[in-house]
């Protein structure tokens, strides 16, 4: 996935109201950027961090900058959670996700479950329909270990129940965790942050819901899928 325009570097001053952040550009100007991330952004929002912004001149947008990346220590981390679906969508259509490569038809945002939309519905001749839910993973509290979630996610727990329901109906269901940082080699659930979600994931896997995890390489040019990571649940 390529960014629409080249990113520019800035310094984070503060993140507030969930979707806003004040930053200082390299020329000294202070501007407000949109933050496309409803999560806690644990470990990613400290004052003074180097951030990467995507500028725009769209008159329909209230803000001229969108916060896309942040430097956390030696790691580059994707802030924009919407990027996860774009990366996975491109990879699915290119057949780059091995366990799902046999599916020829990829559709996004299809209604299902309890007033929900599945991120991707995969179909292929002679194959069961496959429901794929994508989660953006940015939390890392131990060297090399990516974790999800970074805050309590009742919506995520609901998604797991809905995936289990699809399996009960004879379909295939996959929870795909996309690690949007370049310093992790394995994945686990952050059960201390959301014990209910962790229990729901264990229960979902017992019903037949599959779990996949893939790493990415974020750069100021874009975000690319790189390899599958082991899951410890």
C-alpha positions as CSV (number, residue, x, y, z in Angstrom):
1,X,0.0,0.0,0.0
2,X,1.4,3.4,-1.1
3,X,0.6,6.6,0.6
4,X,-1.2,9.1,-1.6
5,X,1.5,11.8,-1.2
6,X,5.0,11.7,0.2
7,X,5.0,12.0,4.0
8,X,6.8,14.8,5.9
9,X,8.5,14.5,9.3
10,X,7.3,16.5,12.4
11,X,7.5,16.4,16.2
12,X,4.5,15.3,18.3
13,X,3.4,17.9,20.8
14,X,0.2,16.2,22.1
15,X,-2.7,13.9,21.1
16,X,-6.1,14.8,22.3
17,X,-9.8,14.2,21.7
18,X,-8.9,10.8,20.2
19,X,-8.7,12.1,16.6
20,X,-6.6,15.2,16.9
21,X,-2.9,15.8,17.5
22,X,-0.8,19.0,17.6
23,X,2.6,18.7,15.9
24,X,5.6,20.9,15.1
25,X,6.7,20.9,11.5
26,X,10.4,21.1,10.6
27,X,10.0,24.8,9.7
28,X,8.8,25.5,13.2
29,X,5.1,25.9,12.4
30,X,2.6,24.2,14.8
31,X,-0.3,22.5,13.1
32,X,-3.2,20.2,14.0
33,X,-3.3,16.8,12.3
34,X,-6.1,14.2,12.0
35,X,-5.5,11.0,13.9
36,X,-7.2,8.0,12.3
37,X,-7.0,5.8,15.3
38,X,-9.7,5.4,17.9
39,X,-7.6,3.2,20.2
40,X,-5.5,4.1,23.2
41,X,-2.3,4.3,21.2
42,X,-0.4,3.0,24.2
43,X,3.3,3.8,23.9
44,X,2.8,5.8,20.7
45,X,1.8,9.3,21.8
46,X,4.5,10.7,24.0
47,X,5.5,14.3,23.5
48,X,8.6,14.7,21.4
49,X,8.2,11.6,19.3
50,X,9.1,11.8,15.6
51,X,6.0,11.5,13.5
52,X,5.2,11.3,9.8
53,X,2.3,13.3,8.3
54,X,0.5,13.0,5.0
55,X,-0.3,16.6,3.7
56,X,-3.3,17.3,1.6
57,X,-4.8,20.3,-0.1
58,X,-8.4,18.9,-0.3
59,X,-10.8,21.8,0.4
60,X,-13.4,19.3,1.7
61,X,-11.1,18.3,4.6
62,X,-11.0,20.4,7.8
63,X,-7.3,19.6,8.4
64,X,-4.4,19.7,6.0
65,X,-2.4,16.9,7.6
66,X,-3.0,13.3,8.6
67,X,-0.8,11.5,11.1
68,X,0.3,8.2,9.5
69,X,3.5,6.9,11.2
70,X,5.4,7.4,14.5
71,X,8.9,6.4,15.5
72,X,8.9,4.4,18.7
73,X,12.5,3.7,19.7
74,X,14.0,1.9,16.7
75,X,10.6,0.9,15.4
76,X,8.4,2.6,12.8
77,X,4.7,2.1,13.7
78,X,1.6,2.8,11.6
79,X,-0.9,5.1,13.4
80,X,-3.7,5.0,10.8
81,X,-5.7,1.9,11.6
82,X,-7.5,2.1,8.3
83,X,-4.2,1.3,6.6
84,X,-4.6,-2.3,7.8
85,X,-7.5,-3.1,5.6
86,X,-5.9,-1.5,2.6
87,X,-2.7,-3.6,3.1
88,X,-4.7,-6.8,3.6
89,X,-7.1,-6.0,0.7
90,X,-4.2,-5.6,-1.7
91,X,-2.5,-8.7,-0.5
92,X,-5.7,-10.8,-0.8
93,X,-6.3,-9.7,-4.3
94,X,-2.7,-10.4,-5.2
95,X,-2.9,-13.9,-3.7
96,X,-0.1,-12.9,-1.3
97,X,-1.6,-14.4,1.9
98,X,-0.8,-18.1,1.5
99,X,-3.6,-19.7,3.6
100,X,-6.2,-17.6,1.7
101,X,-4.6,-17.5,-1.8
102,X,-7.1,-20.0,-3.3
103,X,-9.9,-17.5,-3.2
104,X,-10.5,-15.6,-6.4
105,X,-13.2,-13.2,-5.4
106,X,-12.5,-10.6,-2.7
107,X,-15.2,-8.3,-1.5
108,X,-15.0,-5.7,1.2
109,X,-17.4,-4.4,3.8
110,X,-20.2,-7.0,3.4
111,X,-23.1,-6.9,5.8
112,X,-23.4,-9.9,8.1
113,X,-24.0,-10.9,11.8
114,X,-25.6,-8.5,14.2
115,X,-25.7,-5.3,12.2
116,X,-22.0,-5.6,11.4
117,X,-19.9,-5.6,8.2
118,X,-17.2,-8.2,7.6
119,X,-13.9,-6.6,6.5
120,X,-13.6,-9.2,3.6
121,X,-15.7,-11.9,2.2
122,X,-13.7,-14.4,0.1
123,X,-15.3,-16.7,-2.4
124,X,-14.0,-19.3,-4.8
125,X,-15.3,-22.2,-6.9
126,X,-15.6,-25.3,-4.8
127,X,-14.6,-23.4,-1.6
128,X,-16.7,-22.5,1.5
129,X,-17.3,-18.7,1.8
130,X,-14.6,-17.3,4.0
131,X,-15.2,-14.4,6.4
132,X,-12.1,-12.4,7.3
133,X,-11.9,-9.8,10.1
134,X,-8.8,-7.7,10.2
135,X,-7.3,-6.1,13.4
136,X,-4.5,-3.5,13.3
137,X,-1.8,-4.4,15.9
138,X,0.5,-1.7,17.2
139,X,1.2,-2.5,20.8
140,X,4.5,-4.0,21.9
141,X,5.6,-4.1,25.6
142,X,8.2,-6.8,25.3
143,X,11.0,-6.9,22.8
144,X,9.8,-8.6,19.6
145,X,6.3,-9.3,20.9
146,X,3.2,-7.7,19.3
147,X,0.0,-7.7,21.3
148,X,-3.7,-7.0,20.8
149,X,-5.7,-5.2,22.0
150,X,-4.2,-2.0,23.5
151,X,-7.5,-1.2,25.2
152,X,-10.8,-2.9,26.1
153,X,-12.6,-3.7,22.8
154,X,-16.2,-4.9,23.2
155,X,-16.6,-4.5,19.5
156,X,-13.7,-6.9,18.9
157,X,-15.4,-9.4,21.3
158,X,-18.6,-9.1,19.3
159,X,-16.8,-9.8,16.1
160,X,-15.4,-13.0,17.5
161,X,-18.9,-14.2,18.4
162,X,-20.1,-13.4,14.9
163,X,-17.2,-15.3,13.3
164,X,-18.1,-18.3,15.4
165,X,-21.6,-18.1,14.1
166,X,-20.4,-18.2,10.5
167,X,-18.4,-21.3,11.3
168,X,-21.6,-22.9,12.8
169,X,-23.4,-22.1,9.5
170,X,-20.7,-24.1,7.5
171,X,-18.5,-21.2,6.4
172,X,-14.9,-20.5,7.1
173,X,-13.9,-17.6,9.4
174,X,-10.5,-16.0,10.0
175,X,-9.3,-13.4,12.4
176,X,-6.3,-11.8,10.8
177,X,-4.0,-9.7,13.0
178,X,-1.8,-7.3,11.0
179,X,1.2,-6.1,13.0
180,X,1.8,-2.6,11.8
181,X,5.3,-2.1,13.2
182,X,8.7,-3.5,12.1
183,X,10.2,-4.7,15.3
184,X,8.1,-7.8,16.1
185,X,8.6,-11.5,15.4
186,X,5.7,-13.0,17.3
187,X,2.1,-12.3,18.5
188,X,0.1,-12.8,21.6
189,X,-3.1,-11.5,23.2
190,X,-2.9,-8.8,25.8
191,X,-5.1,-10.6,28.3
192,X,-4.2,-8.3,31.1
193,X,-5.7,-5.4,29.1
194,X,-8.9,-7.1,28.0
195,X,-9.5,-10.5,29.7
196,X,-12.9,-10.8,28.1
197,X,-11.5,-10.5,24.6
198,X,-8.8,-13.1,25.3
199,X,-11.4,-15.6,26.6
200,X,-13.6,-14.9,23.6
201,X,-10.7,-15.6,21.2
202,X,-9.9,-18.9,22.9
203,X,-13.6,-19.9,22.7
204,X,-13.7,-18.8,19.0
205,X,-10.8,-20.9,18.1
206,X,-12.4,-23.9,19.8
207,X,-15.4,-23.4,17.5
208,X,-13.2,-23.4,14.4
209,X,-12.4,-19.8,13.9
210,X,-8.9,-19.5,12.4
211,X,-6.2,-17.0,13.6
212,X,-3.5,-15.6,11.3
213,X,-0.9,-13.0,11.9
214,X,1.2,-11.1,9.4
215,X,4.0,-8.6,9.8
216,X,4.5,-5.4,7.8
217,X,7.3,-3.1,6.8
218,X,6.1,0.5,7.3
219,X,8.1,3.3,5.6
220,X,7.3,7.0,4.7
221,X,6.4,5.7,1.2
222,X,3.9,3.0,2.2
223,X,3.2,-0.2,4.2
224,X,4.0,-3.6,2.8
225,X,3.0,-7.1,4.0
226,X,6.2,-9.2,4.6
227,X,5.7,-12.5,6.4
228,X,3.5,-14.6,8.6
229,X,4.2,-14.5,12.4
230,X,3.7,-17.2,15.0
231,X,0.7,-16.8,17.3
232,X,0.8,-17.6,21.0
233,X,-2.7,-17.9,22.4
